[in-house]
């Protein structure tokens, strides 16, 4: 059985919300979130406990909701930037039902055009208790911590269960399409906003950008928006909309 205390800086840089995407939430939300003492955020949970907690909070298992979608939670393996398994036994991806319904549209659109391809999801909801441990464990002044990890008192879109990290899988080869960089690569070659520059510098290729365009087309067509620094990250709602529609996930 693995522990949440196992988390150190495991997700500290991954998919942190930009400052412009953060805002304080209501006093009622904050009081509800932090009524437990600090020790409770480090309680030991098994994957089964965590999964039940997510279900009890109204989230859905996307593999049960979306025919054919593929899931490989990168943070339930050591195949991630930090080389740590930080989700323990949890291997199934959960999202808010509305976000899952949007993702189902993206999967359908992808397979209608490319029957040999499928979305491959790397991360979905990230409980706020995990975010708190990341925040507490980051050895930086509080003033610059948001550059690395979302402030748990504010919450990022993964913490609401409305952000997803994903790529595209070739169902014949069982390999992801070449997007130019791995998931969780922190550098300009992974930035959608820098693709023209990276093409000019021969850091990425036109074929890799074309693969990203397939992903962007189906995700944006389903209502998701991307971000400028990670080709794999998409949001179902804005930070403001998420705060109005959903609670932060514990």
C-alpha beads as a LAMMPS data file, in Angstrom:
LAMMPS data file: protein, C-alpha beads

250 atoms
249 bonds

1 atom types
1 bond types

-500.0 500.0 xlo xhi
-500.0 500.0 ylo yhi
-500.0 500.0 zlo zhi

Masses

1 110.0

Atoms # bond

1 1 1 0.000 0.000 0.000
2 1 1 1.459 3.321 -1.048
3 1 1 1.112 6.579 0.862
4 1 1 0.329 10.111 -0.172
5 1 1 3.309 11.055 1.966
6 1 1 5.202 9.316 -0.824
7 1 1 4.633 12.507 -2.799
8 1 1 7.480 14.982 -2.703
9 1 1 7.763 17.225 -5.699
10 1 1 6.142 14.665 -7.961
11 1 1 3.739 16.970 -9.777
12 1 1 5.284 20.287 -8.804
13 1 1 5.946 21.506 -12.292
14 1 1 3.362 19.463 -14.114
15 1 1 0.375 21.338 -15.477
16 1 1 0.546 24.115 -12.910
17 1 1 -1.986 26.841 -13.607
18 1 1 -0.634 30.107 -14.966
19 1 1 -1.077 33.083 -12.644
20 1 1 -3.679 34.617 -14.931
21 1 1 -5.788 31.475 -14.567
22 1 1 -5.891 31.641 -10.779
23 1 1 -8.280 33.507 -8.525
24 1 1 -9.433 33.184 -4.945
25 1 1 -12.550 31.126 -4.388
26 1 1 -15.354 31.883 -1.965
27 1 1 -14.954 31.840 1.790
28 1 1 -17.456 28.980 1.963
29 1 1 -15.381 26.890 -0.452
30 1 1 -12.198 27.701 1.452
31 1 1 -13.698 26.910 4.859
32 1 1 -15.051 23.605 3.561
33 1 1 -11.710 22.709 2.056
34 1 1 -9.461 23.527 4.979
35 1 1 -11.611 22.576 7.961
36 1 1 -9.474 19.457 8.359
37 1 1 -6.116 19.962 10.050
38 1 1 -2.853 19.703 8.141
39 1 1 -2.221 16.165 9.295
40 1 1 -5.355 14.890 7.604
41 1 1 -4.035 15.908 4.181
42 1 1 -1.270 13.351 4.651
43 1 1 -3.476 10.449 5.645
44 1 1 -2.654 7.074 4.188
45 1 1 -4.916 5.983 1.365
46 1 1 -4.965 2.994 -0.887
47 1 1 -5.894 3.273 -4.540
48 1 1 -9.296 1.779 -3.662
49 1 1 -9.857 4.414 -0.962
50 1 1 -8.931 7.215 -3.327
51 1 1 -11.101 5.845 -6.109
52 1 1 -14.121 5.583 -3.808
53 1 1 -13.484 9.121 -2.604
54 1 1 -13.506 10.398 -6.186
55 1 1 -16.712 8.506 -6.939
56 1 1 -18.358 9.869 -3.788
57 1 1 -17.538 13.383 -4.981
58 1 1 -19.441 12.797 -8.213
59 1 1 -16.576 12.105 -10.603
60 1 1 -16.804 9.439 -13.291
61 1 1 -14.392 6.819 -14.585
62 1 1 -13.766 7.883 -18.181
63 1 1 -13.165 4.315 -19.374
64 1 1 -16.701 3.436 -18.321
65 1 1 -18.110 6.551 -19.979
66 1 1 -16.155 6.690 -23.245
67 1 1 -16.025 3.682 -25.582
68 1 1 -12.529 2.753 -26.625
69 1 1 -10.642 5.506 -24.857
70 1 1 -7.222 4.502 -23.560
71 1 1 -5.774 5.426 -20.161
72 1 1 -2.236 5.292 -18.819
73 1 1 -1.954 7.377 -15.665
74 1 1 1.647 8.485 -15.903
75 1 1 1.802 9.383 -12.218
76 1 1 0.800 5.849 -11.296
77 1 1 4.053 4.753 -12.924
78 1 1 7.635 5.938 -12.826
79 1 1 7.415 6.942 -16.483
80 1 1 7.123 10.651 -15.822
81 1 1 9.348 13.677 -15.433
82 1 1 9.952 12.991 -11.739
83 1 1 10.508 9.234 -12.070
84 1 1 8.103 8.588 -9.188
85 1 1 4.858 6.688 -8.760
86 1 1 2.853 9.330 -6.900
87 1 1 -0.727 8.052 -7.311
88 1 1 -0.024 4.657 -5.829
89 1 1 -2.547 1.980 -6.732
90 1 1 -4.884 4.330 -8.606
91 1 1 -4.827 3.459 -12.315
92 1 1 -8.204 4.742 -13.523
93 1 1 -8.800 8.299 -14.679
94 1 1 -11.641 10.370 -13.239
95 1 1 -13.228 13.621 -14.439
96 1 1 -16.324 15.685 -13.817
97 1 1 -19.232 14.216 -15.823
98 1 1 -19.468 17.292 -18.052
99 1 1 -15.766 17.142 -18.853
100 1 1 -16.037 13.418 -19.541
101 1 1 -18.944 14.032 -21.926
102 1 1 -16.843 16.584 -23.815
103 1 1 -13.952 14.131 -23.960
104 1 1 -16.322 11.513 -25.380
105 1 1 -17.113 13.908 -28.251
106 1 1 -13.402 14.343 -28.932
107 1 1 -12.840 10.577 -28.948
108 1 1 -15.770 10.065 -31.310
109 1 1 -14.557 12.756 -33.689
110 1 1 -11.052 11.309 -33.715
111 1 1 -12.205 7.776 -34.482
112 1 1 -14.666 8.891 -37.137
113 1 1 -11.805 10.483 -39.073
114 1 1 -9.022 8.104 -38.006
115 1 1 -10.446 4.693 -36.995
116 1 1 -6.950 3.418 -36.185
117 1 1 -6.349 6.138 -33.592
118 1 1 -7.583 6.728 -30.042
119 1 1 -7.091 9.318 -27.355
120 1 1 -4.642 8.166 -24.680
121 1 1 -5.159 9.933 -21.346
122 1 1 -2.228 10.528 -19.028
123 1 1 -3.875 12.483 -16.195
124 1 1 -7.255 13.844 -15.145
125 1 1 -8.430 14.923 -11.713
126 1 1 -5.784 15.708 -9.121
127 1 1 -7.244 15.833 -5.580
128 1 1 -6.535 18.997 -3.628
129 1 1 -4.949 16.987 -0.808
130 1 1 -2.254 16.010 -3.299
131 1 1 -1.882 19.633 -4.353
132 1 1 -1.431 20.653 -0.697
133 1 1 1.381 18.159 -0.195
134 1 1 3.070 19.407 -3.358
135 1 1 2.751 22.998 -2.213
136 1 1 4.090 22.215 1.259
137 1 1 6.980 20.201 -0.128
138 1 1 8.177 22.764 -2.656
139 1 1 11.285 24.483 -1.320
140 1 1 10.530 27.920 -2.719
141 1 1 9.175 31.172 -1.260
142 1 1 5.375 31.288 -1.339
143 1 1 5.543 34.299 -3.660
144 1 1 7.028 32.241 -6.496
145 1 1 5.554 28.816 -5.770
146 1 1 2.655 29.441 -8.227
147 1 1 5.225 29.385 -11.024
148 1 1 5.742 25.702 -10.232
149 1 1 2.533 24.406 -8.680
150 1 1 -1.016 25.717 -8.227
151 1 1 -1.719 27.157 -4.802
152 1 1 -4.106 24.685 -3.092
153 1 1 -5.950 27.630 -1.527
154 1 1 -6.837 28.671 -5.063
155 1 1 -6.802 25.458 -7.019
156 1 1 -5.951 24.636 -10.607
157 1 1 -8.224 23.057 -13.167
158 1 1 -6.917 19.539 -12.526
159 1 1 -8.074 20.052 -8.926
160 1 1 -11.629 20.675 -10.128
161 1 1 -11.570 17.583 -12.349
162 1 1 -11.959 19.572 -15.572
163 1 1 -8.444 19.385 -17.052
164 1 1 -6.955 16.477 -18.932
165 1 1 -3.463 15.562 -20.132
166 1 1 -3.419 13.295 -23.150
167 1 1 -1.973 12.271 -26.480
168 1 1 -3.031 10.059 -29.405
169 1 1 -2.410 6.312 -29.601
170 1 1 -1.961 4.343 -32.830
171 1 1 -4.098 1.277 -32.169
172 1 1 -2.188 -0.830 -34.675
173 1 1 1.308 -0.203 -33.325
174 1 1 0.122 0.468 -29.736
175 1 1 2.482 3.437 -29.689
176 1 1 1.642 7.131 -29.196
177 1 1 2.014 9.425 -32.166
178 1 1 5.250 11.403 -32.247
179 1 1 4.474 14.827 -30.797
180 1 1 8.063 16.053 -30.762
181 1 1 8.604 15.806 -27.016
182 1 1 7.542 13.426 -24.267
183 1 1 4.701 14.244 -21.892
184 1 1 5.932 16.506 -19.069
185 1 1 8.767 17.949 -21.141
186 1 1 9.475 21.420 -19.824
187 1 1 11.035 23.435 -22.599
188 1 1 10.157 25.411 -25.713
189 1 1 9.872 22.367 -28.020
190 1 1 6.730 21.399 -26.056
191 1 1 5.166 24.866 -26.317
192 1 1 2.354 25.253 -28.867
193 1 1 3.095 28.977 -28.703
194 1 1 6.678 28.367 -29.860
195 1 1 6.077 25.913 -32.680
196 1 1 7.052 28.258 -35.507
197 1 1 10.276 29.147 -33.708
198 1 1 11.027 25.513 -32.904
199 1 1 10.372 24.510 -36.516
200 1 1 12.759 27.193 -37.710
201 1 1 15.386 25.980 -35.255
202 1 1 14.744 22.365 -36.308
203 1 1 13.882 21.360 -32.744
204 1 1 10.628 19.813 -33.944
205 1 1 9.351 18.684 -37.362
206 1 1 6.313 19.460 -39.501
207 1 1 5.131 15.877 -39.060
208 1 1 5.219 16.254 -35.272
209 1 1 3.260 19.499 -35.455
210 1 1 0.754 17.804 -37.769
211 1 1 0.188 15.142 -35.115
212 1 1 -0.380 17.846 -32.518
213 1 1 -2.864 19.494 -34.858
214 1 1 -4.923 16.303 -34.967
215 1 1 -5.106 16.351 -31.171
216 1 1 -5.905 20.062 -31.033
217 1 1 -8.600 19.759 -33.697
218 1 1 -10.614 17.088 -31.917
219 1 1 -10.161 18.592 -28.465
220 1 1 -11.056 22.128 -29.493
221 1 1 -13.938 20.796 -31.566
222 1 1 -15.326 19.239 -28.382
223 1 1 -15.047 22.530 -26.485
224 1 1 -11.663 22.200 -24.801
225 1 1 -8.996 24.903 -24.821
226 1 1 -5.258 24.316 -24.792
227 1 1 -2.481 26.240 -23.100
228 1 1 0.617 27.795 -24.612
229 1 1 3.269 25.775 -22.816
230 1 1 2.078 22.129 -22.972
231 1 1 0.842 20.398 -26.117
232 1 1 -0.782 17.659 -23.981
233 1 1 -2.888 19.821 -21.624
234 1 1 -6.504 20.832 -22.282
235 1 1 -9.140 22.529 -20.127
236 1 1 -12.872 21.901 -20.324
237 1 1 -13.707 25.184 -18.579
238 1 1 -12.021 28.413 -17.602
239 1 1 -10.867 28.868 -14.013
240 1 1 -13.797 31.205 -13.383
241 1 1 -16.334 28.772 -14.838
242 1 1 -14.864 25.845 -12.927
243 1 1 -15.085 27.751 -9.637
244 1 1 -18.735 28.580 -10.287
245 1 1 -19.779 25.094 -11.421
246 1 1 -17.760 22.658 -9.311
247 1 1 -16.206 22.153 -5.878
248 1 1 -12.513 21.493 -5.523
249 1 1 -11.910 17.762 -5.314
250 1 1 -10.577 16.557 -1.975

Bonds

1 1 1 2
2 1 2 3
3 1 3 4
4 1 4 5
5 1 5 6
6 1 6 7
7 1 7 8
8 1 8 9
9 1 9 10
10 1 10 11
11 1 11 12
12 1 12 13
13 1 13 14
14 1 14 15
15 1 15 16
16 1 16 17
17 1 17 18
18 1 18 19
19 1 19 20
20 1 20 21
21 1 21 22
22 1 22 23
23 1 23 24
24 1 24 25
25 1 25 26
26 1 26 27
27 1 27 28
28 1 28 29
29 1 29 30
30 1 30 31
31 1 31 32
32 1 32 33
33 1 33 34
34 1 34 35
35 1 35 36
36 1 36 37
37 1 37 38
38 1 38 39
39 1 39 40
40 1 40 41
41 1 41 42
42 1 42 43
43 1 43 44
44 1 44 45
45 1 45 46
46 1 46 47
47 1 47 48
48 1 48 49
49 1 49 50
50 1 50 51
51 1 51 52
52 1 52 53
53 1 53 54
54 1 54 55
55 1 55 56
56 1 56 57
57 1 57 58
58 1 58 59
59 1 59 60
60 1 60 61
61 1 61 62
62 1 62 63
63 1 63 64
64 1 64 65
65 1 65 66
66 1 66 67
67 1 67 68
68 1 68 69
69 1 69 70
70 1 70 71
71 1 71 72
72 1 72 73
73 1 73 74
74 1 74 75
75 1 75 76
76 1 76 77
77 1 77 78
78 1 78 79
79 1 79 80
80 1 80 81
81 1 81 82
82 1 82 83
83 1 83 84
84 1 84 85
85 1 85 86
86 1 86 87
87 1 87 88
88 1 88 89
89 1 89 90
90 1 90 91
91 1 91 92
92 1 92 93
93 1 93 94
94 1 94 95
95 1 95 96
96 1 96 97
97 1 97 98
98 1 98 99
99 1 99 100
100 1 100 101
101 1 101 102
102 1 102 103
103 1 103 104
104 1 104 105
105 1 105 106
106 1 106 107
107 1 107 108
108 1 108 109
109 1 109 110
110 1 110 111
111 1 111 112
112 1 112 113
113 1 113 114
114 1 114 115
115 1 115 116
116 1 116 117
117 1 117 118
118 1 118 119
119 1 119 120
120 1 120 121
121 1 121 122
122 1 122 123
123 1 123 124
124 1 124 125
125 1 125 126
126 1 126 127
127 1 127 128
128 1 128 129
129 1 129 130
130 1 130 131
131 1 131 132
132 1 132 133
133 1 133 134
134 1 134 135
135 1 135 136
136 1 136 137
137 1 137 138
138 1 138 139
139 1 139 140
140 1 140 141
141 1 141 142
142 1 142 143
143 1 143 144
144 1 144 145
145 1 145 146
146 1 146 147
147 1 147 148
148 1 148 149
149 1 149 150
150 1 150 151
151 1 151 152
152 1 152 153
153 1 153 154
154 1 154 155
155 1 155 156
156 1 156 157
157 1 157 158
158 1 158 159
159 1 159 160
160 1 160 161
161 1 161 162
162 1 162 163
163 1 163 164
164 1 164 165
165 1 165 166
166 1 166 167
167 1 167 168
168 1 168 169
169 1 169 170
170 1 170 171
171 1 171 172
172 1 172 173
173 1 173 174
174 1 174 175
175 1 175 176
176 1 176 177
177 1 177 178
178 1 178 179
179 1 179 180
180 1 180 181
181 1 181 182
182 1 182 183
183 1 183 184
184 1 184 185
185 1 185 186
186 1 186 187
187 1 187 188
188 1 188 189
189 1 189 190
190 1 190 191
191 1 191 192
192 1 192 193
193 1 193 194
194 1 194 195
195 1 195 196
196 1 196 197
197 1 197 198
198 1 198 199
199 1 199 200
200 1 200 201
201 1 201 202
202 1 202 203
203 1 203 204
204 1 204 205
205 1 205 206
206 1 206 207
207 1 207 208
208 1 208 209
209 1 209 210
210 1 210 211
211 1 211 212
212 1 212 213
213 1 213 214
214 1 214 215
215 1 215 216
216 1 216 217
217 1 217 218
218 1 218 219
219 1 219 220
220 1 220 221
221 1 221 222
222 1 222 223
223 1 223 224
224 1 224 225
225 1 225 226
226 1 226 227
227 1 227 228
228 1 228 229
229 1 229 230
230 1 230 231
231 1 231 232
232 1 232 233
233 1 233 234
234 1 234 235
235 1 235 236
236 1 236 237
237 1 237 238
238 1 238 239
239 1 239 240
240 1 240 241
241 1 241 242
242 1 242 243
243 1 243 244
244 1 244 245
245 1 245 246
246 1 246 247
247 1 247 248
248 1 248 249
249 1 249 250
